[in-house]
Structure formats: structure tokens, C-alpha cells
């Protein structure tokens, strides 16, 4: 079994920054993709950013130029640097890990952008 533990969420003012981390542990054999999704109250869970083991990244249009995803393959850890945060970014952010055969989710970390 694989466990994902997110950290780094919290309350930040508009224009501020946060850095989310997600550490994977357990029986990990081969990671194809790691990424971040987010879900606001009353809305669907949407993709924020993904990164492959080769370093190829993909971002939602709403966060391009503001967020940056990165990973440390040796540590099975993925990061999300969030800059210029806006109230619209308020959501629970979920870490996702995909192997060749399975997909895993973290418990989520709350990000609140408010004055």
C-alpha cells in the first residue's frame, strides 16, 4: 500500500506564497506521474499540475505562470510552489501519485487565501 502525506497548506494573504509538499511512502515500485489537484466547496476536483519522472510538466490554465511543480524522485516527493495566490485559489489541495497500474490520493491540505 502507498501512503501520501501532504503538508504546507495554511492561511495566506492575497499575493502571498505557499509551498506544498507531498511525500509518498510504502510499496512503491514505479512512479509514472505525480501531481496536484484541488477542490473548492461545491465544485469538482480539478487538476492543478502534474509532473512525470522525466520532469515534463502540465498546468491548468488558471495557474500557469504562478505555480510551479517539481519533484525529487529519490525521495518520492512532489512539491507545488504557489505564488501570487488569489482568493480563487482557496481549496483543499490533494496530492496524486500514479504508477503503471494504480492511482493514489493524499488526504488533502487546506489552502486559504484571504485578507
N, C-alpha and C positions, 0 to 999 in steps of 0.2 A: 504494500500500500504506500501511496505517496501522500505526504502532507505539505501544504503550502501555508506559510505564515507571513502575513503582510504586516508592515509597520511603517510609521512615518506620517500617518494621517493626523489631522487636527484642525484647529481653527486658525484661519489666516485672513488678513485684510485684503481687499481687492488690490491687485497689483503685486501682491506678495508671491512667495515661492515656497514650495514644499518638495521634498524628495521622498518618494515611496520606495520601499524595499520589499522584496518577496524572496524568501529562502525556501527552497524545496529540499525535502529530505525523504528518506525511505528507500524503497526498492526502485530506484531509477536506473533504467538501462540505457535508454537513448532518447534524448530530448530533441524533438524536431522544431518546436516553436514555444516561445513564452510570450505572454502579453498581458495587457491590462484592459479590463472592461469597467464600465461604470453604470450605475443605475440610480436615477433620481426618483423621489416619490411619485407614484402614478405613471412612471414611464418604463419603457423596456430597457433591458440591459444592452448597452451599445459598446461596440469596440472602440477603444481609445488608441491603442498602439500595439504592434506586435514586432517581434524580432526573431530571426532564425539563428541557428547556431553559427552560421556563416556571417552574421551581422547585418543581413538585409532587414530593413525596417519598413513598416507601413503605419500610417497615421490616419486617424479620422480628420476630415477637413476642418472640423471645428477646433482642433488643437494644433494643427500644423503651424510651425514657426514659434510655438510657445512651449510645447512639451518635447522631451527627448527621452527615448527609451534606450537602455543599454543593458548589458548582461555580463556576468562573469561566469563563463562556462565551467571553470574549475570548481567554483563554489555553488553551482546550480542556483544562482541568484540573478534576479532581474530587477532593474531599477526604473523608476519613472521620475525624471526631473520635470517639475511643473513650474513654469514661470508665468508672470503676468496673469495670475489667476483672476478669474472673474466670478461673480456670484453664480453664473450659469454653470460653472464647473462643480458646484456643490453636488455631491453624490457619494454613494458608497462605491469604493474602487475595489475591484476584485482581480486578483492575480489568477492567471490561467497558464497551465502547462499542458502541452500536447506531446505525446510520444507517438511512435509509429502505430500504436493500437489503442491508446486510451487518452482521455482528457480529464484533467483535474482542476479543481477550483479551490481557492482560498476562502476564508470566512468573510473577508472584506474589511476594509478600513475606511472610516468616515473622513471625508474631506469637506469642510465647511468654509466657504468664502463669504465673509460678511464683515461689515463695519461694526 
